Amino acid sequence: MENEENSHFEAGKNSKTQTAVLGGGCFWCLEPVFSQLKGVTKVESGYSGGNKPNPDCKEVYSGNTGHALLPGNHFTKSRKVQKKI
C-alpha cells in the first residue's frame, strides 16, 4: 500500500472493486472487523507518513518514526458497502 495523507476511496475506470485507505489506529484490531464486512474482498494494512523509509512494525510501534498505522480495504463497488466501511 502506498503512503496516504487522508482516508479516501478510489477505483480504476474498469475496476469492479474500490480501495479505501483509512487512518484508524492499530490495524491489528481493525483488520478482523473489516474482514467480516460483506463486500470487503481484501484487507491490506500499512503505514503512512513518517521519517524512515520502509520501517518494520517494531520501529513504527516504538513511536520514533512518525508513522501512522493505516488499514486498507479492497471492496466491491457499492455505495451500500462504502457506507458500512
MODELLER restraints for C-alpha pairs under 7 A, 6 or more apart:
rsr = mdl.restraints
at = mdl.atoms
rsr.add(forms.Gaussian(group=physical.xy_distance, feature=features.Distance(at['CA:1:A'], at['CA:46:A']), mean=6.12, stdev=0.5))
rsr.add(forms.Gaussian(group=physical.xy_distance, feature=features.Distance(at['CA:3:A'], at['CA:47:A']), mean=6.66, stdev=0.5))
rsr.add(forms.Gaussian(group=physical.xy_distance, feature=features.Distance(at['CA:3:A'], at['CA:48:A']), mean=4.67, stdev=0.5))
rsr.add(forms.Gaussian(group=physical.xy_distance, feature=features.Distance(at['CA:3:A'], at['CA:49:A']), mean=6.51, stdev=0.5))
rsr.add(forms.Gaussian(group=physical.xy_distance, feature=features.Distance(at['CA:4:A'], at['CA:48:A']), mean=5.76, stdev=0.5))
rsr.add(forms.Gaussian(group=physical.xy_distance, feature=features.Distance(at['CA:5:A'], at['CA:48:A']), mean=6.99, stdev=0.5))
rsr.add(forms.Gaussian(group=physical.xy_distance, feature=features.Distance(at['CA:7:A'], at['CA:20:A']), mean=6.88, stdev=0.5))
rsr.add(forms.Gaussian(group=physical.xy_distance, feature=features.Distance(at['CA:7:A'], at['CA:21:A']), mean=5.05, stdev=0.5))
rsr.add(forms.Gaussian(group=physical.xy_distance, feature=features.Distance(at['CA:7:A'], at['CA:22:A']), mean=4.40, stdev=0.5))
rsr.add(forms.Gaussian(group=physical.xy_distance, feature=features.Distance(at['CA:7:A'], at['CA:23:A']), mean=6.03, stdev=0.5))
rsr.add(forms.Gaussian(group=physical.xy_distance, feature=features.Distance(at['CA:8:A'], at['CA:20:A']), mean=5.51, stdev=0.5))
rsr.add(forms.Gaussian(group=physical.xy_distance, feature=features.Distance(at['CA:8:A'], at['CA:21:A']), mean=5.67, stdev=0.5))
rsr.add(forms.Gaussian(group=physical.xy_distance, feature=features.Distance(at['CA:8:A'], at['CA:22:A']), mean=6.90, stdev=0.5))
rsr.add(forms.Gaussian(group=physical.xy_distance, feature=features.Distance(at['CA:9:A'], at['CA:18:A']), mean=6.52, stdev=0.5))
rsr.add(forms.Gaussian(group=physical.xy_distance, feature=features.Distance(at['CA:9:A'], at['CA:19:A']), mean=5.50, stdev=0.5))
rsr.add(forms.Gaussian(group=physical.xy_distance, feature=features.Distance(at['CA:9:A'], at['CA:20:A']), mean=4.44, stdev=0.5))
rsr.add(forms.Gaussian(group=physical.xy_distance, feature=features.Distance(at['CA:9:A'], at['CA:21:A']), mean=6.83, stdev=0.5))
rsr.add(forms.Gaussian(group=physical.xy_distance, feature=features.Distance(at['CA:10:A'], at['CA:18:A']), mean=5.47, stdev=0.5))
rsr.add(forms.Gaussian(group=physical.xy_distance, feature=features.Distance(at['CA:10:A'], at['CA:19:A']), mean=5.33, stdev=0.5))
rsr.add(forms.Gaussian(group=physical.xy_distance, feature=features.Distance(at['CA:10:A'], at['CA:20:A']), mean=6.64, stdev=0.5))
rsr.add(forms.Gaussian(group=physical.xy_distance, feature=features.Distance(at['CA:11:A'], at['CA:17:A']), mean=6.54, stdev=0.5))
rsr.add(forms.Gaussian(group=physical.xy_distance, feature=features.Distance(at['CA:11:A'], at['CA:18:A']), mean=4.51, stdev=0.5))
rsr.add(forms.Gaussian(group=physical.xy_distance, feature=features.Distance(at['CA:11:A'], at['CA:19:A']), mean=6.32, stdev=0.5))
rsr.add(forms.Gaussian(group=physical.xy_distance, feature=features.Distance(at['CA:16:A'], at['CA:76:A']), mean=6.19, stdev=0.5))
rsr.add(forms.Gaussian(group=physical.xy_distance, feature=features.Distance(at['CA:16:A'], at['CA:77:A']), mean=5.90, stdev=0.5))
rsr.add(forms.Gaussian(group=physical.xy_distance, feature=features.Distance(at['CA:17:A'], at['CA:74:A']), mean=6.41, stdev=0.5))
rsr.add(forms.Gaussian(group=physical.xy_distance, feature=features.Distance(at['CA:17:A'], at['CA:75:A']), mean=5.22, stdev=0.5))
rsr.add(forms.Gaussian(group=physical.xy_distance, feature=features.Distance(at['CA:17:A'], at['CA:76:A']), mean=4.37, stdev=0.5))
rsr.add(forms.Gaussian(group=physical.xy_distance, feature=features.Distance(at['CA:17:A'], at['CA:77:A']), mean=4.93, stdev=0.5))
rsr.add(forms.Gaussian(group=physical.xy_distance, feature=features.Distance(at['CA:18:A'], at['CA:74:A']), mean=5.64, stdev=0.5))
rsr.add(forms.Gaussian(group=physical.xy_distance, feature=features.Distance(at['CA:18:A'], at['CA:75:A']), mean=5.41, stdev=0.5))
rsr.add(forms.Gaussian(group=physical.xy_distance, feature=features.Distance(at['CA:18:A'], at['CA:76:A']), mean=6.24, stdev=0.5))
rsr.add(forms.Gaussian(group=physical.xy_distance, feature=features.Distance(at['CA:18:A'], at['CA:77:A']), mean=5.66, stdev=0.5))
rsr.add(forms.Gaussian(group=physical.xy_distance, feature=features.Distance(at['CA:19:A'], at['CA:72:A']), mean=6.92, stdev=0.5))
rsr.add(forms.Gaussian(group=physical.xy_distance, feature=features.Distance(at['CA:19:A'], at['CA:73:A']), mean=5.52, stdev=0.5))
rsr.add(forms.Gaussian(group=physical.xy_distance, feature=features.Distance(at['CA:19:A'], at['CA:74:A']), mean=4.43, stdev=0.5))
rsr.add(forms.Gaussian(group=physical.xy_distance, feature=features.Distance(at['CA:19:A'], at['CA:75:A']), mean=6.34, stdev=0.5))
rsr.add(forms.Gaussian(group=physical.xy_distance, feature=features.Distance(at['CA:20:A'], at['CA:72:A']), mean=5.60, stdev=0.5))
rsr.add(forms.Gaussian(group=physical.xy_distance, feature=features.Distance(at['CA:20:A'], at['CA:73:A']), mean=5.13, stdev=0.5))
rsr.add(forms.Gaussian(group=physical.xy_distance, feature=features.Distance(at['CA:20:A'], at['CA:74:A']), mean=6.49, stdev=0.5))
rsr.add(forms.Gaussian(group=physical.xy_distance, feature=features.Distance(at['CA:21:A'], at['CA:70:A']), mean=6.64, stdev=0.5))
rsr.add(forms.Gaussian(group=physical.xy_distance, feature=features.Distance(at['CA:21:A'], at['CA:71:A']), mean=6.23, stdev=0.5))
rsr.add(forms.Gaussian(group=physical.xy_distance, feature=features.Distance(at['CA:21:A'], at['CA:72:A']), mean=4.41, stdev=0.5))
rsr.add(forms.Gaussian(group=physical.xy_distance, feature=features.Distance(at['CA:21:A'], at['CA:73:A']), mean=6.51, stdev=0.5))
rsr.add(forms.Gaussian(group=physical.xy_distance, feature=features.Distance(at['CA:22:A'], at['CA:70:A']), mean=5.66, stdev=0.5))
rsr.add(forms.Gaussian(group=physical.xy_distance, feature=features.Distance(at['CA:22:A'], at['CA:71:A']), mean=5.69, stdev=0.5))
rsr.add(forms.Gaussian(group=physical.xy_distance, feature=features.Distance(at['CA:22:A'], at['CA:72:A']), mean=6.15, stdev=0.5))
rsr.add(forms.Gaussian(group=physical.xy_distance, feature=features.Distance(at['CA:23:A'], at['CA:69:A']), mean=6.67, stdev=0.5))
rsr.add(forms.Gaussian(group=physical.xy_distance, feature=features.Distance(at['CA:23:A'], at['CA:70:A']), mean=4.84, stdev=0.5))
rsr.add(forms.Gaussian(group=physical.xy_distance, feature=features.Distance(at['CA:23:A'], at['CA:71:A']), mean=6.80, stdev=0.5))
rsr.add(forms.Gaussian(group=physical.xy_distance, feature=features.Distance(at['CA:24:A'], at['CA:70:A']), mean=6.36, stdev=0.5))
rsr.add(forms.Gaussian(group=physical.xy_distance, feature=features.Distance(at['CA:25:A'], at['CA:69:A']), mean=5.66, stdev=0.5))
rsr.add(forms.Gaussian(group=physical.xy_distance, feature=features.Distance(at['CA:25:A'], at['CA:70:A']), mean=6.85, stdev=0.5))
rsr.add(forms.Gaussian(group=physical.xy_distance, feature=features.Distance(at['CA:26:A'], at['CA:69:A']), mean=5.99, stdev=0.5))
rsr.add(forms.Gaussian(group=physical.xy_distance, feature=features.Distance(at['CA:27:A'], at['CA:45:A']), mean=6.53, stdev=0.5))
rsr.add(forms.Gaussian(group=physical.xy_distance, feature=features.Distance(at['CA:27:A'], at['CA:69:A']), mean=6.26, stdev=0.5))
rsr.add(forms.Gaussian(group=physical.xy_distance, feature=features.Distance(at['CA:27:A'], at['CA:70:A']), mean=6.25, stdev=0.5))
rsr.add(forms.Gaussian(group=physical.xy_distance, feature=features.Distance(at['CA:27:A'], at['CA:71:A']), mean=5.26, stdev=0.5))
rsr.add(forms.Gaussian(group=physical.xy_distance, feature=features.Distance(at['CA:31:A'], at['CA:43:A']), mean=6.38, stdev=0.5))
rsr.add(forms.Gaussian(group=physical.xy_distance, feature=features.Distance(at['CA:31:A'], at['CA:71:A']), mean=6.69, stdev=0.5))
rsr.add(forms.Gaussian(group=physical.xy_distance, feature=features.Distance(at['CA:34:A'], at['CA:40:A']), mean=6.97, stdev=0.5))
rsr.add(forms.Gaussian(group=physical.xy_distance, feature=features.Distance(at['CA:35:A'], at['CA:43:A']), mean=6.33, stdev=0.5))
rsr.add(forms.Gaussian(group=physical.xy_distance, feature=features.Distance(at['CA:39:A'], at['CA:75:A']), mean=5.42, stdev=0.5))
rsr.add(forms.Gaussian(group=physical.xy_distance, feature=features.Distance(at['CA:39:A'], at['CA:76:A']), mean=5.28, stdev=0.5))
rsr.add(forms.Gaussian(group=physical.xy_distance, feature=features.Distance(at['CA:39:A'], at['CA:81:A']), mean=6.16, stdev=0.5))
rsr.add(forms.Gaussian(group=physical.xy_distance, feature=features.Distance(at['CA:40:A'], at['CA:73:A']), mean=6.67, stdev=0.5))
rsr.add(forms.Gaussian(group=physical.xy_distance, feature=features.Distance(at['CA:40:A'], at['CA:74:A']), mean=5.87, stdev=0.5))
rsr.add(forms.Gaussian(group=physical.xy_distance, feature=features.Distance(at['CA:40:A'], at['CA:75:A']), mean=4.09, stdev=0.5))
rsr.add(forms.Gaussian(group=physical.xy_distance, feature=features.Distance(at['CA:40:A'], at['CA:76:A']), mean=6.46, stdev=0.5))
rsr.add(forms.Gaussian(group=physical.xy_distance, feature=features.Distance(at['CA:41:A'], at['CA:74:A']), mean=5.53, stdev=0.5))
rsr.add(forms.Gaussian(group=physical.xy_distance, feature=features.Distance(at['CA:41:A'], at['CA:75:A']), mean=5.09, stdev=0.5))
rsr.add(forms.Gaussian(group=physical.xy_distance, feature=features.Distance(at['CA:42:A'], at['CA:73:A']), mean=5.85, stdev=0.5))
rsr.add(forms.Gaussian(group=physical.xy_distance, feature=features.Distance(at['CA:42:A'], at['CA:74:A']), mean=5.00, stdev=0.5))
rsr.add(forms.Gaussian(group=physical.xy_distance, feature=features.Distance(at['CA:42:A'], at['CA:75:A']), mean=6.92, stdev=0.5))
rsr.add(forms.Gaussian(group=physical.xy_distance, feature=features.Distance(at['CA:43:A'], at['CA:72:A']), mean=5.70, stdev=0.5))
rsr.add(forms.Gaussian(group=physical.xy_distance, feature=features.Distance(at['CA:43:A'], at['CA:73:A']), mean=4.53, stdev=0.5))
rsr.add(forms.Gaussian(group=physical.xy_distance, feature=features.Distance(at['CA:43:A'], at['CA:74:A']), mean=6.26, stdev=0.5))
rsr.add(forms.Gaussian(group=physical.xy_distance, feature=features.Distance(at['CA:44:A'], at['CA:71:A']), mean=6.24, stdev=0.5))
rsr.add(forms.Gaussian(group=physical.xy_distance, feature=features.Distance(at['CA:44:A'], at['CA:72:A']), mean=4.97, stdev=0.5))
rsr.add(forms.Gaussian(group=physical.xy_distance, feature=features.Distance(at['CA:44:A'], at['CA:73:A']), mean=6.16, stdev=0.5))
rsr.add(forms.Gaussian(group=physical.xy_distance, feature=features.Distance(at['CA:45:A'], at['CA:70:A']), mean=5.67, stdev=0.5))
rsr.add(forms.Gaussian(group=physical.xy_distance, feature=features.Distance(at['CA:45:A'], at['CA:71:A']), mean=4.23, stdev=0.5))
rsr.add(forms.Gaussian(group=physical.xy_distance, feature=features.Distance(at['CA:45:A'], at['CA:72:A']), mean=5.15, stdev=0.5))
rsr.add(forms.Gaussian(group=physical.xy_distance, feature=features.Distance(at['CA:46:A'], at['CA:69:A']), mean=6.08, stdev=0.5))
rsr.add(forms.Gaussian(group=physical.xy_distance, feature=features.Distance(at['CA:46:A'], at['CA:70:A']), mean=5.38, stdev=0.5))
rsr.add(forms.Gaussian(group=physical.xy_distance, feature=features.Distance(at['CA:46:A'], at['CA:71:A']), mean=6.46, stdev=0.5))
rsr.add(forms.Gaussian(group=physical.xy_distance, feature=features.Distance(at['CA:47:A'], at['CA:67:A']), mean=5.93, stdev=0.5))
rsr.add(forms.Gaussian(group=physical.xy_distance, feature=features.Distance(at['CA:47:A'], at['CA:68:A']), mean=5.44, stdev=0.5))
rsr.add(forms.Gaussian(group=physical.xy_distance, feature=features.Distance(at['CA:47:A'], at['CA:69:A']), mean=4.68, stdev=0.5))
rsr.add(forms.Gaussian(group=physical.xy_distance, feature=features.Distance(at['CA:47:A'], at['CA:70:A']), mean=5.52, stdev=0.5))
rsr.add(forms.Gaussian(group=physical.xy_distance, feature=features.Distance(at['CA:48:A'], at['CA:67:A']), mean=5.40, stdev=0.5))
rsr.add(forms.Gaussian(group=physical.xy_distance, feature=features.Distance(at['CA:48:A'], at['CA:68:A']), mean=5.17, stdev=0.5))
rsr.add(forms.Gaussian(group=physical.xy_distance, feature=features.Distance(at['CA:48:A'], at['CA:69:A']), mean=6.51, stdev=0.5))
rsr.add(forms.Gaussian(group=physical.xy_distance, feature=features.Distance(at['CA:48:A'], at['CA:70:A']), mean=6.77, stdev=0.5))
rsr.add(forms.Gaussian(group=physical.xy_distance, feature=features.Distance(at['CA:49:A'], at['CA:66:A']), mean=6.66, stdev=0.5))
rsr.add(forms.Gaussian(group=physical.xy_distance, feature=features.Distance(at['CA:49:A'], at['CA:67:A']), mean=4.99, stdev=0.5))
rsr.add(forms.Gaussian(group=physical.xy_distance, feature=features.Distance(at['CA:49:A'], at['CA:68:A']), mean=6.50, stdev=0.5))
rsr.add(forms.Gaussian(group=physical.xy_distance, feature=features.Distance(at['CA:50:A'], at['CA:65:A']), mean=5.28, stdev=0.5))
rsr.add(forms.Gaussian(group=physical.xy_distance, feature=features.Distance(at['CA:50:A'], at['CA:66:A']), mean=4.04, stdev=0.5))
rsr.add(forms.Gaussian(group=physical.xy_distance, feature=features.Distance(at['CA:50:A'], at['CA:67:A']), mean=4.07, stdev=0.5))
rsr.add(forms.Gaussian(group=physical.xy_distance, feature=features.Distance(at['CA:51:A'], at['CA:65:A']), mean=5.57, stdev=0.5))
rsr.add(forms.Gaussian(group=physical.xy_distance, feature=features.Distance(at['CA:51:A'], at['CA:66:A']), mean=6.15, stdev=0.5))
rsr.add(forms.Gaussian(group=physical.xy_distance, feature=features.Distance(at['CA:52:A'], at['CA:65:A']), mean=5.81, stdev=0.5))
rsr.add(forms.Gaussian(group=physical.xy_distance, feature=features.Distance(at['CA:59:A'], at['CA:65:A']), mean=6.72, stdev=0.5))
rsr.add(forms.Gaussian(group=physical.xy_distance, feature=features.Distance(at['CA:60:A'], at['CA:67:A']), mean=6.14, stdev=0.5))
